């Protein structure tokens, strides 16, 4: 990972959690054998160091009081930015944390 930028830190769910939104920036060497699995990497525009750059958005919900957390991570790799797992986890249906709303 090359860098991380955080664009938002907002209390949600009555301040029990904090929503952190940002973008992680990566670099990949297209000549490295382990990166051959990345589709069309050989076609990517390369930077001055000969690497391909890419980025991924992230969305984190974390307890505002770490002592009240249980140390578990719920990780979802979504397609096209959707967040489908949270409302299915622990019967949380009806609780929505939108990208723009504060609660």
Backbone as CSV, one residue per row, in Angstrom:
resi,resn,N_x,N_y,N_z,CA_x,CA_y,CA_z,C_x,C_y,C_z
1,UNK,0.852,-1.159,0.000,0.000,0.000,0.000,0.905,1.230,0.000
2,UNK,0.536,2.181,-0.818,1.337,3.402,-0.917,0.850,4.508,-0.004
3,UNK,-0.471,4.671,0.062,-1.014,5.721,0.928,-2.488,5.468,1.202
4,UNK,-2.978,6.136,2.238,-4.388,6.069,2.613,-4.859,7.493,2.839
5,UNK,-6.001,7.823,2.280,-6.593,9.134,2.538,-7.969,8.930,3.159
6,UNK,-8.223,9.641,4.224,-9.513,9.570,4.911,-10.283,10.833,4.561
7,UNK,-11.471,10.652,4.000,-12.278,11.789,3.573,-13.400,12.114,4.551
8,UNK,-13.712,11.182,5.457,-14.813,11.420,6.396,-14.624,10.597,7.666
9,UNK,-14.898,11.227,8.792,-14.983,10.543,10.097,-16.219,11.117,10.761
10,UNK,-17.253,10.290,10.904,-18.543,10.759,11.390,-19.090,9.809,12.448
11,UNK,-19.576,10.337,13.593,-20.251,9.467,14.550,-21.598,9.010,13.980
12,UNK,-21.919,7.732,14.173,-23.198,7.181,13.697,-23.810,6.310,14.787
13,UNK,-25.057,5.945,14.582,-25.796,5.084,15.505,-25.708,5.623,16.921
14,UNK,-26.140,6.861,17.064,-26.165,7.553,18.356,-24.784,7.669,18.988
15,UNK,-23.744,7.763,18.158,-22.384,7.951,18.648,-21.690,6.703,19.142
16,UNK,-22.349,5.550,19.027,-21.743,4.292,19.485,-20.662,3.831,18.514
17,UNK,-20.826,4.163,17.240,-19.856,3.801,16.207,-19.366,5.057,15.498
18,UNK,-18.254,4.906,14.826,-17.714,5.953,13.975,-17.600,5.385,12.569
19,UNK,-18.065,6.177,11.593,-17.940,5.781,10.191,-16.702,6.477,9.635
20,UNK,-15.814,5.681,9.033,-14.595,6.206,8.422,-14.637,5.841,6.942
21,UNK,-14.555,6.844,6.095,-14.634,6.642,4.654,-13.356,7.183,4.028
22,UNK,-12.811,6.440,3.082,-11.596,6.921,2.442,-11.205,6.104,1.227
23,UNK,-9.947,6.245,0.865,-9.421,5.589,-0.324,-8.004,5.135,-0.035
24,UNK,-7.703,3.888,-0.403,-6.364,3.319,-0.263,-5.729,3.255,-1.647
25,UNK,-4.470,3.643,-1.727,-3.737,3.658,-2.998,-2.662,2.587,-2.972
26,UNK,-2.586,1.820,-4.041,-1.683,0.686,-4.143,-0.810,0.810,-5.380
27,UNK,0.251,0.054,-5.389,1.079,-0.066,-6.574,1.398,-1.535,-6.796
28,UNK,1.439,-1.945,-8.039,1.718,-3.351,-8.357,2.782,-3.425,-9.443
29,UNK,3.671,-4.376,-9.292,4.691,-4.631,-10.291,4.128,-5.638,-11.285
30,UNK,3.901,-5.237,-12.542,3.318,-6.163,-13.513,4.251,-7.314,-13.891
31,UNK,5.539,-7.189,-13.574,6.489,-8.256,-13.899,6.581,-9.312,-12.800
32,UNK,6.017,-9.041,-11.639,6.064,-9.982,-10.530,5.115,-11.150,-10.792
33,UNK,5.594,-12.370,-10.662,4.788,-13.565,-10.971,3.494,-13.606,-10.165
34,UNK,3.537,-13.179,-8.919,2.337,-13.221,-8.070,1.235,-12.302,-8.583
35,UNK,1.583,-11.309,-9.375,0.583,-10.372,-9.888,-0.007,-10.780,-11.232
36,UNK,0.393,-11.901,-11.747,-0.147,-12.355,-13.038,-1.648,-12.621,-12.981
37,UNK,-2.168,-12.844,-11.789,-3.593,-13.118,-11.631,-4.444,-11.866,-11.897
38,UNK,-3.831,-10.689,-11.826,-4.567,-9.438,-12.028,-4.844,-9.260,-13.517
39,UNK,-6.100,-9.270,-13.851,-6.511,-9.230,-15.256,-6.066,-7.941,-15.930
40,UNK,-5.459,-8.072,-17.094,-5.029,-6.974,-17.952,-3.999,-6.049,-17.294
41,UNK,-3.322,-6.508,-16.255,-2.316,-5.681,-15.600,-1.212,-5.279,-16.566
42,UNK,-0.894,-6.150,-17.493,0.170,-5.839,-18.455,-0.215,-4.684,-19.382
43,UNK,-1.494,-4.326,-19.431,-1.961,-3.230,-20.276,-2.031,-1.891,-19.530
44,UNK,-1.784,-1.920,-18.231,-1.907,-0.710,-17.416,-0.798,0.286,-17.736
45,UNK,-1.129,1.556,-17.582,-0.120,2.606,-17.719,0.803,2.511,-16.510
46,UNK,2.100,2.599,-16.730,3.079,2.434,-15.658,3.600,3.781,-15.184
47,UNK,3.930,3.848,-13.895,4.522,5.060,-13.345,6.026,5.071,-13.614
48,UNK,6.735,6.064,-13.113,8.169,6.218,-13.372,8.981,5.036,-12.844
49,UNK,8.485,4.363,-11.816,9.191,3.219,-11.232,8.850,1.903,-11.935
50,UNK,7.981,1.948,-12.945,7.602,0.738,-13.671,6.458,-0.031,-13.047
51,UNK,5.756,0.595,-12.113,4.629,-0.064,-11.455,3.300,0.478,-11.941
52,UNK,2.266,-0.308,-11.759,0.905,0.116,-12.084,0.243,0.606,-10.802
53,UNK,-0.466,1.706,-10.881,-1.137,2.270,-9.720,-2.622,1.931,-9.766
54,UNK,-3.187,1.715,-8.583,-4.618,1.480,-8.477,-5.086,1.984,-7.121
55,UNK,-6.388,2.059,-6.942,-6.949,2.559,-5.692,-8.244,1.836,-5.400
56,UNK,-8.611,1.816,-4.119,-9.859,1.192,-3.690,-10.490,2.045,-2.600
57,UNK,-11.791,2.216,-2.681,-12.521,2.917,-1.635,-12.707,1.984,-0.449
58,UNK,-12.767,2.551,0.757,-13.092,1.746,1.926,-14.109,2.474,2.782
59,UNK,-14.816,1.689,3.574,-15.894,2.159,4.442,-15.797,1.339,5.706
60,UNK,-15.494,1.978,6.813,-15.265,1.265,8.072,-16.258,1.755,9.122
61,UNK,-16.826,0.846,9.854,-17.590,1.168,11.059,-16.806,0.591,12.229
62,UNK,-16.471,1.422,13.189,-15.742,0.929,14.344,-16.366,1.513,15.603
63,UNK,-16.334,0.760,16.698,-16.866,1.297,17.959,-16.077,2.547,18.371
64,UNK,-16.775,3.557,18.881,-16.066,4.749,19.334,-15.275,4.449,20.603
65,UNK,-15.712,3.478,21.376,-14.985,3.035,22.570,-14.439,1.643,22.275
66,UNK,-13.140,1.553,21.962,-12.532,0.279,21.574,-12.663,-0.779,22.659
67,UNK,-12.744,-0.380,23.910,-12.872,-1.338,25.014,-14.198,-2.087,24.962
68,UNK,-15.186,-1.519,24.282,-16.488,-2.181,24.164,-16.580,-3.061,22.925
69,UNK,-15.566,-3.048,22.074,-15.547,-3.904,20.893,-15.181,-5.329,21.280
70,UNK,-15.448,-6.275,20.386,-15.135,-7.676,20.681,-13.954,-8.198,19.866
71,UNK,-13.282,-7.321,19.126,-12.103,-7.728,18.361,-12.413,-8.451,17.063
72,UNK,-13.663,-8.490,16.669,-14.068,-9.186,15.452,-14.159,-8.202,14.290
73,UNK,-13.742,-8.653,13.114,-13.859,-7.848,11.907,-14.865,-8.519,10.979
74,UNK,-15.826,-7.762,10.501,-16.760,-8.216,9.478,-16.297,-7.548,8.191
75,UNK,-15.783,-8.341,7.255,-15.150,-7.813,6.052,-15.964,-8.213,4.844
76,UNK,-16.343,-7.232,4.044,-17.111,-7.500,2.833,-16.376,-6.934,1.629
77,UNK,-16.128,-7.760,0.646,-15.595,-7.297,-0.629,-16.807,-7.144,-1.532
78,UNK,-17.147,-5.901,-1.786,-18.384,-5.658,-2.529,-18.114,-5.457,-4.007
79,UNK,-19.167,-5.604,-4.778,-19.102,-5.410,-6.212,-19.793,-4.097,-6.538
80,UNK,-19.063,-3.199,-7.157,-19.605,-1.889,-7.568,-20.025,-1.029,-6.376
81,UNK,-19.365,-1.209,-5.237,-19.565,-0.319,-4.103,-20.764,-0.593,-3.231
82,UNK,-21.522,-1.645,-3.493,-22.692,-1.937,-2.672,-22.300,-2.418,-1.282
83,UNK,-23.159,-2.165,-0.319,-22.939,-2.641,1.041,-24.122,-3.529,1.406
84,UNK,-24.005,-4.806,1.175,-25.130,-5.709,1.389,-25.074,-6.510,2.666
85,UNK,-23.902,-6.615,3.282,-23.740,-7.515,4.409,-24.236,-6.935,5.731
86,UNK,-24.065,-5.635,5.942,-24.370,-5.057,7.243,-25.812,-5.276,7.672
87,UNK,-26.768,-5.079,6.764,-28.157,-5.228,7.177,-28.567,-6.694,7.339
88,UNK,-27.704,-7.630,6.964,-27.985,-9.053,7.168,-27.263,-9.602,8.398
89,UNK,-26.298,-8.852,8.896,-25.473,-9.297,10.010,-26.195,-9.053,11.330
90,UNK,-26.278,-10.058,12.148,-26.849,-9.945,13.489,-28.268,-9.387,13.461
91,UNK,-29.019,-9.732,12.423,-30.412,-9.310,12.292,-30.565,-7.803,12.397
92,UNK,-29.693,-7.071,11.728,-29.690,-5.612,11.805,-30.633,-4.982,10.787
93,UNK,-31.564,-5.743,10.231,-32.494,-5.209,9.239,-33.187,-3.977,9.797
94,UNK,-33.327,-2.997,8.949,-33.989,-1.773,9.381,-33.012,-0.707,9.826
95,UNK,-31.782,-1.083,10.118,-30.757,-0.099,10.490,-29.946,0.201,9.253
96,UNK,-30.000,1.415,8.789,-29.274,1.804,7.586,-28.279,2.894,7.952
97,UNK,-27.083,2.749,7.460,-26.066,3.777,7.652,-25.672,4.213,6.262
98,UNK,-26.290,5.267,5.782,-26.045,5.704,4.415,-24.714,6.419,4.308
99,UNK,-24.283,6.610,3.102,-22.987,7.253,2.857,-23.043,8.744,3.201
100,UNK,-24.233,9.321,3.305,-24.318,10.751,3.553,-24.993,11.096,4.876
101,UNK,-25.826,10.233,5.395,-26.551,10.535,6.633,-25.654,10.323,7.841
102,UNK,-25.895,11.049,8.903,-25.079,10.946,10.116,-25.557,9.911,11.083
103,UNK,-26.655,9.238,10.840,-27.101,8.189,11.757,-27.849,7.104,11.042
